[in-house]
Amino acid sequence: QVQLVESGGGSVQAGGSLELSCTASGSIYSIVAMGWYRQAPGNSRELVATIARDGRTQYTHFVKGRCTISRDAGYTVNLRLNNLKTEDTATYYCHLEYKSTRHSPEWQKWGPGTLVTVSS
C-alpha cells in the first residue's frame, strides 16, 4: 500500500510565499512522476506542476515564473509558490505516478489535500 503525506499548507498574505511538501511511502518500485494539483471551491481539479523521473518539469500557465517544483533523491516532492495571489486559494493535492514492481502497470495515488488560503 502506498501513502502520501502532505505538509506546508496554511494561511498567507498576498505577495507572500509558501512551500508544500509531499512524501510517499510504501510499496513503490519506481516513481514515474510526482506533482501538485489544486481545486478551488466550485472548480474542477487542475494541474499546478509536475516533475518526472528524469527531472523534467511542467508548470501550468498561471504559476509560471513564480513556482518551483523539486524532488529529493527519495520520495519527497516540494512545491514553492512565490508572489501568492488570492486566486491561489485552493486545496492542493499531491499526485504520484509509480510502479509497484518492475513489470507492473503504472499506478496513481492522490494525497488527502492541504488547504492554502491567501488573503488580501
N, C-alpha and C positions, 0 to 999 in steps of 0.2 A: 504494500500500500504506500502511496506517495502523499506527502503532506506539504503544504506551503504555509509558511508563517510570515506575515507581513508586519511591518512596523514603520513608524515615522509620520503617520497622518496626524491631523490636528487642525487648529485654527491659526491663521496667519493673516497679517495685513497685506493689502495690495502693495505690490512693489517688493515684497519680501521673497524669501526663498525657502524651499523645503527639500528634504531628501527622504525618499521612501526606500526601504529595503525589503527584500523577499528572499527567504532561504528555503530551499527544497530539501526534503529528506525522504528516505525510504528506498523502495526497490527501483533504483534508477541505474541503468547500464550506461546510458549516454544522454546528454542533453542536445536536442536539436536546436531549440531556441527558447529564449525567455523574454518576457516583455511585460508591458503595463498597458492596461485599457482603463477607461473610465466611463462612468454612467452618471449623468446628472438627472435629477428628478424629472420625469416626463419624457426623457430622451432615451434612445437606444444606446447600448454599449458601443464605445468607439475606441479605435486604436490610438494610443499615445506614442509608444516607441517600442521597438523590439531589437534584440541583439541575437545574432545567430551564432552557432558553434564556432564559426571561423572568425568571429568578431565583427562581421558586417552589421551595421546599424541602420535602422529605418525610423524616421520620425514623421509624424503627421504634420500637416502644414501649420496647424495652429500653435505648435510648440517649437517649430524650427527656430534656431538661433537663441533659444532660452532654455534648452533642455539637453541633458546629457544622460545617456544610459550606459551602464558599465557592468561588467561581470567580474567576479574574482575567479581564482583558479578552481574553486569548488562549485557550489551550487547556490551562490548568492548573486542576485541582480539588484543593482541600485539605480534609482532614478532621481536626478537632481533637476529641479524646476526653478528657474530664476524669474524675476520680474513677474511675480504672480498677479493674475487679474481675477476679478470677481467671477468671471465666466469659467475660471478653472475649478470652481467649486463643484465637487463631484465625489462619488465613491470610486476609489482607484483599486483596480483588481490586478493582481499578479497573474500571469499566464505562463504555463510551462508546456513545451512540447518535448517529449522524451521517448526513449526506447527502454523497455524493461529488461530485455535481453538483446544479444547481438542480432538475432533474427526476428525479433518481434516487430509488429507494426508500430507506427508512431502513435503515441497516446497524448491526450491533452489533460491538463489539470488547471483548475481555477482556484485562486485563493479566496478567502472569505470576504475580502474587501476592507479597505481602510478609508475613512471619511476625511476629506480635505475641505475645509471651509475657508474661503478667502473673503475678508471683509474690507470695505472701502474706508 
